[in-house]
Amino acid sequence: MVFFSSEGYSKQVKDKLLTTFAYNDMWQDDKGNIILASCQDGGSCIHIINTGKSSWKYDYEELMPQGNIQRIMDYTKLIRKNLKNFKKPDWLREPVCVTGFEGTKDPIFQELDDSKSLVLLGSPWNRGHNQEPSWRLPLYEGNRYLNSRDRRNKYDRSAKEIVDYFTPSYDGVKGISTWAGHGNDPLYYSLDVLKEIASYGYEHDGKKTIYIYPEMNHTDKDFGFVMKNQVYPLVEFMGTIKSNVAFRAKNVFWQGQVYTKDWEPVVSGKYAAEVIPILEETTDKTQDLSIAGRMGLWTAGSVDGWGVRCSRDDPSFDRSRQFSSQKLSNHVLRKTVYSLACGANYIHNSAESDTEELEYHASLAYELLAKEALYVPKRNEILSFSPVHLSMYKPQEIYLQEGEDHKWWIYFDKNREETQPKVFSHMNASWLGGTLTPWDFSTYASGVIDRRQNIIPPYPNGMVLITPVQNNALRENNSVRGNLADNLHPFYKSILKEYITDGVDYLSADGKQRYKADEFYKQIKKDIEEGAKKLPVLVKGEKTGWVVAQVSPTHLRLTLVDGGYLAPMDRKVKVMLNNLSVKKVCDILDGISYNITDNSFDVTVPCGMFRFIDIELQKPFM
C-alpha cells in the first residue's frame, strides 16, 4: 500500500506499507475503512481494516487471511507431520529420478538433493548479457534472425567472456540449466560457445547441462533455417554428453506447431533422449490440451520425458487484467504434484512461497518426492488413459494462429465462428473465460467448460491423449518412435482406438476424407464414454485431477488433486472400481481407510491439497 500527497497525485511517496499477500481489489468506504477483496492465492475472506484504530498499519502489515488460506496452511503442516512418519513400502520399485532445473542454497533444498528420487541443478543467469552478434555472419546473411534481438538483454560479451562466466557455475552443483535462446531471438550464443560450456560440465565429473529455449512457436522459413543450423546440431551434440535441450513452448505448441515440418525430427523420436517438452503457461488458456499433448508425445515414444513449469505469472490468462501475485503459490504446489503423478520427470519452477515466512509451501512437492510418497509413474504403468486417443496431422494454419492470438481482444470473427466449427476453438483473447462449444475437445474429453487456467483438468473418462499419428499412411518420415500400444500398460494392447484431426476437422485414416467437428464429435464422445467402462478405476467429481498407476502386481496408486486452480476448496469425489477384487483401500499419508460399497468409495480431497491412495488387490492386476 503506497501513500502519496493529499494534494492530488504526486510522485513523492509519503509512506509504504508492505504485507505478505496480494489482494484482488481494494476500496475505501465513506467511513475511512479499507476494504480488501479476497487474497489472490484463492482466499475466501473479505477484509475490513478500521483506519480509526491506532494499530491499523501494523494490523495490515501482519494480516494473515483466515478461511481457505489458513486451512491450506494447516493442511500443509499436517501433511509434513504425516510425511515424517511415512516409510516407503517394500513393494514399491526404485523411484524415477526427477530433475529440478532450479536448486537453491536454502537448507531445505540442500537436504532434499541427497535423495535417490531428486536431482537439483544450478540455474545461472546471464544477467542480461548475451554474446556480441558478429558470429552470425555470413551464415545468417539474408535471414531475419541476423538482426533479431531480445530487448531484455544486451549483446556485449565476447565468446570467451560468456564461457568464463558460465563455467564456474558448475562448481558445487550436479549440473546447470540456463537459457540458450528465446523465440524472440534463438541465437543468444554461437553453437561453438554452447558446446564449450556444456563440454566443460561433462568433463568435470560428467555434470549435466540443460539448455532452455522458451517460446519457440514459429513456423516460418527463417526459423526453420535456425533449427537446421543451430538448434538440431546442438541437440545432437548434447546427446553425446548425456545432456538435454528443453523447449518451453506456449499455447497450443505441443498439440500444434510440433506437428509442422521443422519439428518432424522431434516427433519422429530421433531425439527422444535429448528433448524435453515443457509448457510455459503465461496467458495460456489451453493447458488442459497441452498436458494431453506432452503426455501423448511421451507415451508415443517421441520423447523419453517431459516437464512441468510453474512461475509467478502462470495465473494470468488475461494480460490486460493481470492478477499474478500469488505469494503462497498453492497453485504451483498442486500443479507440480499433479504433473509428477502424471509422469513428468523434470521440474522447471520458481515460487514466491519458497521462503521461511510462508514455510516453503510450494517446496512440499520436493519433500514428497524425496520421501517417495509421491509416486512418479513410468508410461507403461499408468491405467487412467482413455483407450481413445486423438492424433494430430498437419495442423491447419487457422488453428495455430488462433492459439497464438492470446493477448488482444480484436480477433473475434462472427462469420468464421458461425460457419466453421473447429475441434479446438475459442482460443484467442476474444474468448477469455468464454464458454466452450459442445463439440470442442476440451468440453467432451477434458471435461472443462471455459478457457481459463485448466492446468489440473478432470478428464472424467480418463486422459484422452493427443498423439502423433499411429497408422503408417500418415506417419511422419523416418519415424523411429515405435507404436503407442507398445509403450503403454499391456492392458491397452488390444483396446486402443485412434481418431485423427488437423485441429479444425477430423480426418479419415488415410487423410482423404474430412468430417465436421460439430457432427463427428458425437461418435468420438460416445467411444470415450464406452472406453471409460473398461478402465479399472474411474473418478467422478467436480474439478479434481486424478491419475491411476500400477505400482506393484497387487497395488494401484490413485492420486487425487484439488483442481480449483485459483479457487481451492474441498472436493468430494466418487471412486468407482471396475472388475477389481480389492483387499484394502487407504491413504498412504494419514492412514484413513475407505469402505467399499457397490464397487465404489467416496473421498474428500482437502482444500488446496491432494490425496495419495493405495488400492490393494487380492490378486495381481494382469
Beta strands, then each sheet from edge to edge (+ up, - down):
strand 1: 2-4
strand 2: 13-16
strand 3: 26-28
strand 4: 34-36
strand 5: 47-49
strand 6: 98-100
strand 7: 118-120
strand 8: 129-131
strand 9: 154-157
strand 10: 175-179
strand 11: 208-214
strand 12: 244-250
strand 13: 275-280
strand 14: 307-310
strand 15: 346-349
strand 16: 388-392
strand 17: 466-468
strand 18: 497-501
strand 19: 506-507
strand 20: 514-515
strand 21: 537-540
strand 22: 544-552
strand 23: 555-562
strand 24: 571-577
strand 25: 582-587
strand 26: 600-605
strand 27: 610-617
sheet 1: 1+ 2-
sheet 2: 3+ 4- 5+
sheet 3: 7+ 6+ 15+ 14+
sheet 4: 8+ 9+
sheet 5: 10+ 11+ 12+ 13+
sheet 6: 17+ 16+ 18+ 19- 20+
sheet 7: 21+ 24- 26+
sheet 8: 22+ 23- 27+ 25-
end
